[in-house]
Amino acid sequence: MPEVVIYTKTPCPYCDWAKAMLQRKGVAYREIPVSGNRALIEEMIRRSGGRTTAPEIFIDGRCIGGFDEMKALDDAGELDAMLGVGKKESTQETVNVLIIGSGPAGLTAALYAARANLQPLVVDGSQPGGQLTITTDVENYPGFPDGLMGPELMDLFRRQAERFGARILGGEVRSVDLKRRPFRCEVDGDVILAKSLVIASGASAKLLGLPSEKKLMGHGVSACATCDGFFFKNQEIAVVGGGDTALEEATFLTKFASKVTLIHRRDKLRGSKIMQDKAAKNPKIGYVWDTVVEEILGGDKVTGLKLKNVKTGKITDFAATGLFVAIGHQPNTALFRGQLEMDEVGYLKVKPFSTRTSVDGVFAAGDVADSRYRQAVTAAGTGCMAALDAERFLESEE
């Protein structure tokens, strides 16, 4: 087996996801926590070729990058060979309810299905806990008047679902066949036959799509403030976006940066009033309106941005040592394209007043079907609905 070393920090959901992937594969690794240790931070940055992000993963001394790079290698079928992981013997089982995704929607569906004695199985996916695990303070979830961290909330969801007998399987659904029942799903080589299916696979952060963004990802470009804000102490950085996510990222980053500039393509923000007010009162946050990022400047690390005013067309250079991208999310529904009805963006279509999709026995909950609200509490609500819909479907079939 090769030597695997992973540099991590706290908090860092991407670090947790990377470790979870290695654990699922049965790969031993040496973890080097860098939080609060300047010498180890500098060692990590030097060994990784200047990357200012966490985690950083090394296989036999070679840096393969962070979680996103490791997942890309896994999706391409190359990671197992690099890790010396042999092909395991495939297993097959049949379940009443298979839930894809372990965010608020998936785990609430698991809780309700378990309490109905349906013995649900949850496939937690490559990002266990979903988007809330990369959220800092959650202040608007009912029942927590003092707020709490996103990962803490998702841990409570998970423990409650497991308490009633929900099984949570570490892994990722690679293919689905919805043409016949039970539905056939492949999970990392194993086959699960599902009498009903709840899709709660959530959404992933969108990126700008610039070649320079890809080149400098980890070298000053990031999509996770909680993961990488620490590396920008006393620096001037930028956040692109105008919704709650961008405002939350900007506010969090003021704990480290000397100045945070919010770049937005419109002349007013889309975020909630409370988040806008919080940002407006923060003296470290500035704004550039009616502007898009045309290019990210820098060789080995970010040195600035090339900005374009969408009204005048004027191009200007903007000095910054970091850029955090928070421009929205894309539903994780590519796996179901051609099998389920969805809109032009990729959100699954459900029948009115239900979570039923275009295929009987398949239900959608959370951000895969919600292009409007996209809140933890609404995701949990539709997770409850999906479990109840699945229960009634199974009863009608029997």
N, C-alpha and C positions, 0 to 999 in steps of 0.2 A: 504494500500500500504506500502511496506517496505521502510525503509530509505535507499536511495542510495547516496553514496558519491564518487566523483571521483577527485583524485589528478591529476592535469595537469601541463604542462609547455609549453613554447613558444620558438621556433616553435616545433610542435609535431603533425604530421599528424595522428598518431595512436590515439592521444587524440581526435582529431577532428572526426575521424571515430567512436570512442566509443561514443562520445556525440551524433553524428548523429543517431547511432543505437538506443540509448535510446529515442531520440526525435521521431523517427519513431514509436516507440512502445507506445508513449504517456506517458512515465515514467518521473516523476519529479525527479530531482537530485540536490545535492548541490555540486558545483564545488569549489575546493580549488586550486588556482594557486600557484605553488611553485617557479616559476622562480625568482631568486634574493633574495629568503628568506631562509637563511640557517636553521632557526629553523623549518620551514615547511618541508623542504627537509628531515631533520633528522627525523621529525615526520612521514613522509610518509614511509621512509625506515624502521623505527622501527615498525610501525603498519603492514607493509606488510611482516615482517619476514626477512628483509634484502635485499629486491629486489631493485636494483639500475636501475630502468627503469620507464618510464612514458607511459601511465597513470597507476594508480593503482585504482582499482574499488572495493568498499565495499558495500555489501548488508546486512543491519542490523548488521553492525560491522564486518562482515566476509569478508576477502579479497578473491576475486575470481581471482585476477591476473590482467593482462592488456587486451588490445584489442584482442589479439590472443586467450587468454583463454575464454574471453567472447563470441567471435565468435564460438569457439568450443562448448560451452554450447548451443548456439543458434542453431547450426547445428544439435546437438544431441536432440533438442526439449526440453531441460531442463531449458533454461533461462526464458521463459515466466512464468513458474510456480514459479521460484525463485523471479521474479519481481511482481508477482500477476497480470499478464496480462491475461485477459480472451480471449477466442477465438472470433475473430470478424467475422461478417457476410461477406461472400464472395461476391465479385462483379465481373462483366464480361464486357468487352468492346472489340470492334474491331478497329484496327488501320491500316493505310496504311503501315507504316514503324515502326517496333520496333527495337530499337538499344540497344544492351546489352553491357554496359560499358560506362564510362564517362571520359576516358583519351583523348589524342589528336585525336586518330582515331574516337572514338565514337562521340565526340563533333563536329568534323569537318563534319562527316557524318550528324549529326543533323542540322548543319548550312546549308549545301547544300540542304538537304531534305526539310527543312523549307522554304528556298528561292524558292523551286519548288512547294510550297503550298501543300506539302504532309502531313503536320501536324504530324511530327514524335514524337514518345514517346521514351525517353531515360530512361532505368533502370540503375541507377548509380552504383549499386552493393555495396558490403561491404566496398570497398575502393574508395570512390568518388574521381575522379581526377586521379586515377591510380598511376603509379610509379613516375611520375614527382612530386607528392606531397611529396615524401620522398627524393627528389633531392635538393641539396643546390643551388649553382649558376648555372643557365643555360646560357652558354656563346655562344652557337652555333645555337640558333634559329634565323633565318633571321628576320630582322626588329628591333632587340633590340641590338644595338651596344655596350651598356654598360652592357648587361646581366641583368638577373633578377632572383628572386627566383622561384623555380618550382611551389609552391602553387600559387604564384602571376600570373604566366603564365596560369595556369589552370583556375583560377578565370576569367581571360580575355576571355578564350575560352568559358567558361560557359555563361558569360554575353552576348557574341556575339550571341551564338546559341539561347538563350532565347529571345533576341531582335527581332529575326525574327519568333518567335512563337513556337520554340521547347519546348515541355513539358519534364521536368525532374522529374522522380519519384524516391523517396528514397525507396530502397528495394533491394531484391536479387532474381534472377531467380532461382527457386528450381527445376523445371523440364521443359522439352520441348518435344513436339511430332511433328516430322517433316515428318510423314508418309502421312499427308494430308494437304491441304490448306483450309482455313487459318491455319497457324501453331498455335498450342496451347501451351502457356507458362504460367506456374504458378509462380506468384510473391508474395511470402509471403502469400499464401492463396487465393489471387485474381487470376482471369483468364483473360489473354489477348490473343485475337485472332489476329494474324498478317498476313496481306496479303503478306508482305515481311519481311525479317529478316536480320539485319546487326549484325554480331558477332564481337564485339570489346572489348572482356573481358580481353585482355592483358595477362600479365604473373605475376607470383609470385616468390619471392626470394627463391632459393634453400637453404637447410640447409645441414649440413654434415651428419646427420643421426646417430650421436653417442648418446648412452644412456646418457652420461655425459653432452652432449650438451642440451638435453631436461631437465635434472635435474637442470642445472645451467642457463637456459634461464631466464634472468631477474636478475640473481645473478652474473653478470659479463659477460655473453654471450648476444650478441645483434646482430640484423640485420639492425639496423637503427642508423647511426651516428648522424643525426640531432636530433633524439629523446633522445639519451642517452649519447652522448659525454660529456655533461655538468657534468655528475657524475664521470668523470675520470680525474679531475683536478690534475696536477702534478704527474700522475701515468704513469707507463710503460705498454703499451698495445700492442696488435697485431691485424692485419687485415689479413684474409686469402683470397686469390684470386689474379688474375693477369690482370684483364680487367679494363676498364674505371671506373666501379663502385668501384672496390677495390681502385684504385688510388685516386678517388674523396673522398672516405671515409677516406683514410689515410691522405690526405691533410687537410680535414676538421677537423679531430681529433687532428691535431697538434695545434689547437687553445686552446686545453685544456690539453692534455697529455704532459708529459715531453719527452717521446719518443714513436714513433709508428714504429713497425716492420712489414713489409709486408712479409708474408709467401706465397710462390708460388711453385707449383709442378713442374714447368719447370725452365729452366735456362735463360729465357727471358720473358718479359711481353707481354701481348696481347693487352694492351691498346693503344690508339692513341698516336702519337709522342708528341703532345702538352701536354697531361696529364703526359706522362712519363718524359718530360723535367721539368715540374712544380714540380713533386715529387722529381726528382733528385737534384733540387736546394734547396730543403727544408732540412736543417741540422738535423731536428728532425726525419726524416724518414730513417730507415735502412731496410735491405733485408736479407731474408734467402731463398736461391734458392734450387730447386730440392727436395722440402720437402712437406710432408703432415702432417696434424694434426691427430695423432693416438688416442689421449685421452685429455680431458680437466680435469685438476687436481683441486681439492678443495672439501671442505665439504659443508659449507654454502655459500661460495663465491669462485670465481676463484682465484687460487694461482699460476697457471702455466699451461704449456702445455707439453704433451709428443709428440715429433716430430720424424718423420721417414724420413731419406734421401732415396729417391726412387732409387738412383743409387747404393748406398753402402749398404742400408738396416740398417744403424746404427741408433739406437734409442738414443735420447738425451732429457733431461729435459730443459724446457725454462721457465724462471720466467716471469710472466705477471699477472696483476690483472684484465685484461679484454680481451675479444676476440670478434671482429666484423667479421661476416661472410658475404662475398661478392663473391660468387663463381658462379654466373649466375642465370638464371631464367628458370622457367618451365611454358609453356603456359597454361592458364586457360581454358582447353577444355574438361575436364573430363565429363562435362554435355552432350557432344555431341558424346561421344565414342559409336560406334555401329550404329550411325545415319549418320555421315559424314566421308568421307575419310580423314585420317590424317597419318602422318609419324610415325616412331617408337617412336619418342620423344613425339609426341602429337600435332605438328603443323598442322593446317588444310591445306589441299591441295586445291589450286585454279587453275582454268584454265588459260593458258597463256594469258598475256596482259589483265587480268580482275581480279575481286575479286569474281567471281562465284565459288561456292563450288560444291560438287557432287550432291547437291539437288537444283533443280530449285527454284529460289526465295530466296535462302539463300546465303548471301555474307559475306566474312571475311575480316577484316581490322586490320592493326596494328600488334602487337606482337603475336597474335594468329596464324598468317600465315607467319610471317617473322622471319626466323631463322638466317638471315645473317646480316641485317643492324641494326635493333632494335633501331632506332633513333626517336625522337619526330617528326622531320620534315617528315620522310618517313611514319610514322604512320598517320600523318595528311593527307599526300598525298593519301594514300590508303583509308582513310576515305572519302575523296572527291570522289575517284573512286567508292567506294561502294554505295554512295548515287546516283551517276549518273547511275550506273548499276541497282540499285533498281528502279529508275525512269523509265528507258527504259523497264525494265521487266514489271512494272505495266502498262505502256502504251501498250505494246504488248498483255498483258492479256485482257485489256479492248477492 
